[in-house]
Every structure is written in structure tokens, then in C-alpha cells.
Amino acid sequence: MATLLIQDPVFLRHLVPKGHPERPERIAAVSEALADARFDALVRTSAPEAGLDRVLLAHDGGYVEELERALPESGVVQIEADSYLSPESFAVARYAVGGACLAVDTVIGGGATNAFAAARPPGHHAEADRPMGFCLFNNAAIAARHAQKQHGVGRVAIIDWDVHHGNGTQAIVWDDPSILYASTHQMPLYPGTGAASETGAGNVFNAPLSEGDEGEEFREAMNERVFPAVEKFAPDLIIISAGFDAHWRDPLAGVNLREEDFGWATEAIMGLADKHCAGRIVSLLEGGYDLTGLADSVAAHVATLMKA
């Protein structure tokens, strides 16, 4: 079966101040990279706008209402240290949720072996009751809960290789043993969470990296901490929080991965998925702020997914 790509020009309409790293050009760079002829076999579709019932799978109703009320009539407004809203941001964030849920629906329904949703704003910093770190709604946590609620999936593993720890995802699933959260990330670094001692209900596995670490250390963390946890968990679905800001070109951190490291991790996760969940992987774009590094890394990731 083919790999599903979810992309949509709607993701260009969440606006941020000039110079902000989480900018619409990120989506343009990914779209340009995936327009190459080697990606012609991708099944491409747009994202639907998720209903609020999907958003509420991981977020408090009061927070959702507060976020919508904060929308400006024009321009952009700051809602926390790093996050902004423009007039269409609430809707765009719902399209990001919708893309994640559609990816789950398609993969679980057998329409594709795996899927990549090239959406923004990202999600893994968003907690149940607050935005954080460029993120409004937690796409990965919602997708996991959607798989369980809509499709009866039992165990979902979320693997997060963004260079920043996904504090929001960890917090949302902290006491839920049906969802495993495993993360590699630079530490110390924003947001300050992600120590190996943070274990939730025995379902949280953090493998911190240090500034200056390269592919060797990343692969060691995956092989020694993340993959054994996923192997033991034996998930029915794997979700990847696919941030590409651990790339050596990225300006917001100091881990020095190359695109082939993301390809390696993708292939390894595909092996786990083949063993435990019929190859079912849903990958969701998180960070990645150097446009060249982002484009090259996404290309390596998606090209590997297409080998399924």
C-alpha cells in the first residue's frame, strides 16, 4: 500500500510576527521538497477541519473557549511567551487536528500503511489547559485518543524525536498506561522537562541528549531506551511526533543530526510497526526551523516511509 501525505494550503494561514521561527514558510519548504518526482507515488489529500469533540479528547473545554475568544480581528496577538494567534489560527489548528485524525482513520482503515501530516501549528508542547511553545492543540495526543475512541485501538505508542521535549504530550498521557510516550530531546533546553526520572504510570520513557550530540548518541538513545520500551509495550499503532529541529542546521538547539539519522530512525520504527501493528504508523510534523534542514529531513523521512 502507498504512503498517505496530508498537506493543505490552509496551514499557511496561521500567521506569526516577522522573524518568528514557526512561520508559514516551513510548510512551503516541505511542500516544495515533496513535489519532487521521487514522491509521485504518494497518495495526497487535504486536511479536514476537526470538530471540537476531537479537540476535547485532550483539552479542557474552558481552555478551548478561552483560545477562541482570544482571536484578534486582524494582525497577531501574543498569548504566551512564544505563541501567537492571528484571525484564522483557531481554525487552522483544528485543520491540523483534522489532518492527524484523518491520518489515523486512513491507516487504521487500511487505506495506507502509513501517513505523514505536514501540518502546523505543531502540537507537542500544548498541555490540556494551555498553549505553549508555538503549540495550540496537541495533535499527537488527540490522534492517539481518536484512534482509541473511534477505532477501538488498545495501545498507542507516541515516539517523539523533536529536539525539544514534548511536555504537553507527556502531561496529557502521564497517568494513562494505554498510551506510551517515548522521547529523545536535548536537555537542558526548553521547556525544561524530560528527565529520565520522569516515568508517569510506567508509560513515559525519556532519553535526554546533550548539546553537541550527533547521530551516534541519538541512535544509542533510541536503541537503548526508546525502542526496547516500544518493543515491550507492543503497540497497536505508532504515532511519531516528527520534529526535525535536532538537525545540525537548526538555529534553536545544539544537537547535530543529519537527514540520514531521521531516515535510520524511521526505518527502525517501521520494523517495530511491522512486528506489532501491521506497519501502521502516523507521523505528524512538529518542529524544524531551518528551511533547508527541514526540507531535507522531511524528504528522508517520507522517502523511507514509502518503502513500506
TATAGI-V394948 format. One record per pair of residues at least 12 apart in sequence whose ideal C-beta (glycine too) atoms are under 10 Angstrom apart, sorted by the first residue. I is the first residue (numbers start at 1). J is the second residue. Records with the same first field share a line. If there is no record, write none. Layout:
I = J, J
//
This chain:
1 = 43, 106, 107, 110, 111, 112, 113, 114, 279, 308
2 = 41, 42, 43, 44, 111, 112, 113, 114, 115, 305, 306, 308
3 = 39, 41, 42, 43, 44, 107, 112, 113, 114, 115, 116, 281, 283, 302, 303, 304, 305, 306, 307, 308
4 = 42, 43, 44, 45, 102, 103, 106, 107, 111, 112, 113, 114, 115, 116, 117, 282, 283, 305
5 = 30, 31, 34, 39, 42, 43, 44, 45, 103, 112, 115, 116, 117, 118, 302, 305, 306
6 = 43, 44, 45, 46, 47, 48, 95, 96, 98, 99, 100, 102, 103, 106, 115, 116, 117, 118, 119, 282, 284, 285
7 = 27, 30, 31, 34, 35, 42, 44, 45, 46, 47, 99, 116, 117, 118, 119, 285
8 = 27, 31, 44, 45, 46, 47, 48, 49, 92, 95, 96, 98, 99, 117, 118, 119
9 = 24, 27, 28, 31, 46
10 = 27, 46, 47, 49, 88, 91, 92, 94, 95, 96, 98, 99, 119, 120
11 = 24, 26, 27, 28, 30, 31, 47, 92, 93, 95, 96, 99, 117, 118, 119, 120, 121, 285
12 = 24, 25, 26, 27, 28, 31, 88, 92, 120
13 = 27, 86, 87, 88, 89, 91, 92, 95
14 = 27, 76, 84, 85, 86, 87, 88, 89, 90, 91, 92, 93, 95, 96, 119, 120, 121, 134, 136
15 = 72, 75, 76, 84, 85, 86, 87, 88, 89, 92
16 = 76, 78, 82, 83, 84, 85, 86, 89, 120, 121, 134
17 = 75, 76, 78, 84, 86
18 = 76
20 = 76, 82, 83, 84, 134, 289
21 = 82, 134, 245, 250, 251, 252, 287, 288, 289, 290
22 = 82, 83, 84, 120, 121, 122, 133, 134, 135, 252, 287, 288, 289
23 = 120, 134, 289, 291
24 = 92, 120
25 = 289, 291, 294
26 = 118, 120, 122, 244, 285, 287, 288, 289, 290, 291, 294, 295, 298
27 = 118, 119, 120, 285, 294
28 = 291, 295
29 = 118, 288, 290, 291, 292, 293, 294, 295, 296, 298
30 = 116, 118, 119, 120, 244, 285, 288, 291, 294, 295, 297, 298, 299, 302
31 = 118, 295, 298
32 = 291, 295, 299
33 = 118, 291, 292, 294, 295, 296, 297, 298, 299, 300, 302
34 = 116, 118, 295, 298, 299, 302, 303
36 = 299, 303
38 = 299, 302, 303, 306
39 = 299, 302, 303, 306
41 = 306
42 = 112, 115, 116, 302, 303, 305, 306
43 = 106, 111, 112, 115
45 = 99, 102, 103, 106, 111, 112, 115
46 = 95, 98, 99, 102
47 = 92, 94, 95, 96, 97, 98, 99, 100, 101, 102, 103, 117, 118, 119
48 = 94, 95, 97, 98, 99, 101, 102, 105
49 = 91, 92, 93, 94, 95, 96, 97, 98, 99
50 = 93, 94, 95, 96, 97, 98, 99, 100, 101, 102, 137, 139, 142, 146
51 = 94, 97, 98, 101
52 = 64, 65, 68, 94, 97
53 = 146, 149
54 = 94, 97, 98, 100, 101, 137, 142, 143, 145, 146, 149, 150
55 = 67, 90, 93, 94, 97, 98, 136, 137, 138, 139, 142
56 = 128, 142, 145
57 = 97, 101, 137, 138, 141, 142, 143, 144, 145, 146, 148, 149, 150, 172
58 = 97, 123, 126, 127, 128, 137, 138, 139, 140, 141, 142, 143, 144, 145, 146, 168, 169, 172, 173
59 = 97, 126, 127, 128, 129, 130, 131, 136, 137, 138, 141, 142, 168, 172
60 = 127, 128, 129, 130
61 = 129
62 = 129
63 = 126, 127, 128, 129, 130, 131, 136, 137
64 = 90, 93, 94, 129, 136, 137
66 = 79, 129, 130, 131
67 = 79, 83, 85, 89, 90, 93, 126, 130, 131, 136, 137
68 = 85, 89, 90, 91, 94
69 = 90
70 = 85, 89, 90, 131
71 = 85, 86, 87, 88, 89, 90, 91
72 = 84, 85, 86, 87, 89
73 = 87
74 = 86, 87
75 = 87
76 = 89
77 = 89
79 = 130, 131, 132, 136
80 = 125, 130, 131, 132, 133, 134, 135
81 = 131, 132, 133, 190
82 = 125, 131, 132, 133, 134, 135, 190, 191
83 = 121, 125, 126, 130, 131, 132, 133, 134, 135, 136
84 = 121, 131, 134, 136
85 = 121, 131, 136
89 = 121, 131, 136
90 = 136, 137
92 = 119, 120, 121, 136
93 = 119, 120, 121, 122, 123, 126, 131, 135, 136, 137, 139
94 = 136, 137
95 = 119, 120
96 = 117, 118, 119, 120, 121, 122, 123, 135, 136, 137, 139, 142, 284, 285
97 = 117, 119, 123, 136, 137, 138, 139, 142, 143, 146
98 = 117, 119, 139, 142
99 = 115, 116, 117, 118, 119, 139, 143, 282, 284, 285
100 = 115, 117, 119, 123, 137, 138, 139, 140, 141, 142, 143, 144, 146, 147, 239, 282, 283, 284, 285
101 = 117, 139, 142, 143, 145, 146, 147, 150, 282
102 = 115, 117, 143, 146, 282
103 = 115, 116, 117, 119, 139, 143, 146, 147, 239, 281, 282, 283, 284
104 = 117, 142, 143, 144, 145, 146, 147, 148, 150, 151, 153, 156, 237, 239, 280, 282
105 = 143, 146, 147, 150, 151, 282
106 = 282
107 = 147, 151, 237, 238, 239, 273, 277, 278, 279, 280, 281, 282
108 = 146, 147, 150, 151, 152, 153, 236, 237, 277, 278, 280, 282
109 = 151
110 = 278, 280
112 = 279, 280, 281, 282, 305, 308
113 = 270, 273, 274, 278, 279, 280, 281, 305, 306, 307, 308
114 = 238, 240, 266, 269, 270, 273, 279, 280, 281, 282, 283, 302, 304, 305, 306, 307, 308
115 = 280, 281, 282, 283, 284, 305
116 = 240, 242, 266, 281, 282, 283, 284, 285, 298, 301, 302, 305, 306
117 = 139, 143, 242, 282, 283, 284, 285
118 = 242, 283, 284, 285, 298, 302
119 = 139, 284, 285, 286
120 = 134, 135, 136, 139, 285, 286, 287
121 = 133, 134, 135, 136, 137, 139, 285, 286
122 = 134, 135, 136, 137, 138, 139, 140, 162, 164, 166, 241, 242, 243, 245, 284, 285, 286, 287, 288
123 = 135, 136, 137, 138, 139, 140, 141, 142, 143, 166, 168, 169, 241, 284, 285, 286
124 = 138, 139, 140, 141, 158, 160, 162, 164, 165, 166, 167, 168, 169, 170, 172, 181, 183, 185, 241, 243, 284, 286, 287
125 = 138, 162, 164, 165, 166, 167, 168, 169, 171, 190, 191, 193, 286, 287
126 = 138, 139, 140, 141, 142, 166, 167, 168, 169, 171, 172
127 = 141, 167, 168, 169, 170, 171, 172
128 = 141, 168, 171, 172
129 = 171
130 = 168
131 = 168
132 = 167, 168, 171, 190, 191
133 = 164, 165, 166, 167, 168, 190, 191, 287
134 = 164, 286, 287, 289
135 = 166, 167, 168, 169, 286, 287
137 = 168
138 = 166, 168, 169, 171, 172, 173, 241
139 = 169, 239, 241, 282, 284, 285, 286
140 = 156, 158, 159, 160, 166, 168, 169, 172, 173, 179, 181, 239, 240, 241, 242, 282, 283, 284, 286
141 = 156, 158, 166, 168, 169, 170, 171, 172, 173, 176, 179, 181, 239, 241
142 = 172, 284
143 = 156, 158, 237, 239, 241, 282, 284
144 = 156, 157, 158, 169, 172, 173, 176, 178, 179, 180, 181, 235, 237, 239, 282
145 = 172, 173, 176, 178, 179
146 = 282
147 = 179, 236, 237, 239, 280, 282
148 = 176, 178, 179, 236, 237
151 = 236, 237
152 = 236
153 = 178, 235, 236, 237, 277, 280
154 = 178, 234, 235, 236, 237
155 = 177, 178, 179, 180, 203, 233, 234, 235, 236, 237, 238, 276, 277
156 = 173, 176, 178, 179, 180, 181, 233, 235, 236, 237, 238, 239, 277, 282
157 = 179, 180, 181, 182, 203, 205, 226, 229, 230, 231, 233, 234, 235, 236, 237, 238, 239, 240, 269, 272, 273, 276, 277, 281
158 = 170, 172, 173, 179, 180, 181, 182, 183, 203, 230, 235, 237, 238, 239, 240, 241, 282, 284
159 = 180, 181, 182, 183, 184, 205, 222, 226, 227, 229, 230, 235, 238, 239, 240, 241, 242, 265, 268, 269, 272, 281, 283
160 = 181, 182, 183, 184, 185, 194, 206, 226, 239, 240, 241, 242, 243, 284, 286
161 = 182, 183, 184, 185, 207, 209, 218, 221, 222, 226, 240, 241, 242, 243, 244, 245, 246, 255, 257, 261, 262, 265, 266, 269, 286, 287, 301
162 = 183, 184, 185, 186, 240, 241, 242, 243, 244, 245, 246, 253, 285, 286, 287, 288
163 = 184, 185, 186, 187, 189, 190, 209, 243, 244, 245, 246, 247, 250, 252, 253, 254, 255, 257, 286, 287, 288, 289
164 = 183, 185, 186, 187, 189, 190, 191, 192, 193, 194, 243, 245, 246, 252, 253, 286, 287
165 = 183, 184, 185, 186, 187, 189, 190, 191, 192, 193, 194, 195, 198, 206, 208
166 = 181, 183, 185, 191, 193, 194, 206, 241, 243, 286, 287
167 = 183, 185, 190, 191, 192, 193, 194, 198
168 = 191, 193
169 = 181, 183, 204, 239, 241, 286
170 = 182, 183, 193, 194, 198, 200, 203, 204, 206
171 = 193, 200, 204
173 = 200, 201, 203, 204
174 = 198, 199, 200, 201, 203, 204
175 = 200, 201, 203, 204
176 = 200, 201, 203
177 = 200, 201, 202, 203, 233
178 = 201, 203, 233, 235, 236
179 = 200, 201, 203, 204, 233, 235, 237, 239
180 = 200, 202, 203, 204, 205, 226, 229, 230, 232, 233, 234, 235, 238, 239
181 = 198, 200, 203, 204, 205, 206, 229, 239, 241
182 = 203, 204, 205, 206, 207, 221, 222, 225, 226, 227, 228, 229, 230, 233, 241
183 = 198, 204, 205, 206, 207, 208, 221, 225, 226, 241
184 = 205, 206, 207, 208, 209, 213, 217, 218, 219, 220, 221, 222, 225, 226, 246, 255, 257, 265
185 = 206, 207, 208, 209, 221, 243, 245, 246, 253, 255
186 = 208, 209, 210, 211, 212, 213, 245, 246, 252, 253, 254, 255
187 = 206, 207, 208, 209, 210, 211
188 = 208, 210, 211
189 = 208, 209, 210, 211, 252, 253, 254, 255
190 = 252, 253
193 = 206
194 = 206, 207, 208, 209
195 = 208
196 = 208, 225
202 = 229
203 = 229, 233
204 = 229
205 = 225, 226, 227, 228, 229, 230, 232, 233
206 = 221, 225, 226
207 = 220, 221, 222, 223, 224, 225, 226, 227, 229
208 = 221, 225
209 = 221, 246, 253, 254, 255, 256, 257
210 = 254, 255
211 = 253, 254, 255, 256
212 = 254, 255, 256
213 = 246, 254, 255, 256, 257
214 = 246, 248, 255, 256, 257, 258, 261
215 = 246, 248, 255, 256, 257, 258, 260, 261, 262, 264, 265
216 = 261
217 = 255, 256, 257
218 = 246, 255, 256, 257, 258, 261, 262, 264, 265
219 = 257, 261, 264, 265, 268
222 = 261, 264, 265, 268, 269
223 = 268
226 = 265, 268, 269, 272
227 = 265, 268, 269, 271, 272
230 = 268, 269, 272, 273, 275, 276
231 = 271, 272, 275, 276
233 = 272, 276
234 = 272, 275, 276, 277
235 = 272, 273, 276, 277, 280
236 = 276, 277, 278, 280
237 = 273, 276, 277, 278, 280, 281, 282
238 = 269, 270, 272, 273, 276, 277, 279, 280, 281, 282, 283
239 = 280, 281, 282, 283, 284
240 = 262, 265, 266, 269, 273, 281, 282, 283, 284, 285, 286, 301, 305
241 = 283, 284, 285, 286, 287
242 = 262, 265, 266, 282, 283, 284, 285, 286, 287, 288, 297, 298, 301, 302, 305
243 = 262, 284, 285, 286, 287, 288, 289, 294, 297
244 = 257, 259, 262, 285, 286, 287, 288, 289, 290, 293, 294, 295, 296, 297, 298, 300, 301
245 = 257, 286, 287, 288, 289, 290, 293, 294, 297
246 = 258, 261, 262, 287, 288, 293, 297
247 = 259, 261, 262, 287, 288, 289, 290, 292, 293, 294, 296, 297
248 = 261, 290, 293
249 = 288, 289, 290, 291, 292, 293, 294, 296, 297
250 = 287, 288, 289, 290, 293, 294, 297
251 = 289, 290, 293
252 = 287, 288, 289, 290
253 = 287, 289
257 = 293, 297
258 = 293, 296, 297, 300
259 = 293, 294, 295, 296, 297, 298, 299, 300, 301, 303
260 = 296, 297, 300, 304
261 = 297, 300
262 = 288, 296, 297, 298, 299, 300, 301, 302, 304
263 = 297, 299, 300, 301, 302, 303, 304, 305, 307
264 = 300, 304
265 = 300, 301, 304
266 = 281, 283, 300, 301, 302, 303, 304, 305, 307
267 = 301, 304, 305, 307, 308
268 = 304
269 = 281, 283, 304, 305
270 = 304, 305, 307, 308
273 = 308
274 = 308
279 = 305, 308
280 = 308
281 = 305, 308
283 = 298, 301, 302, 305
285 = 298, 301
//
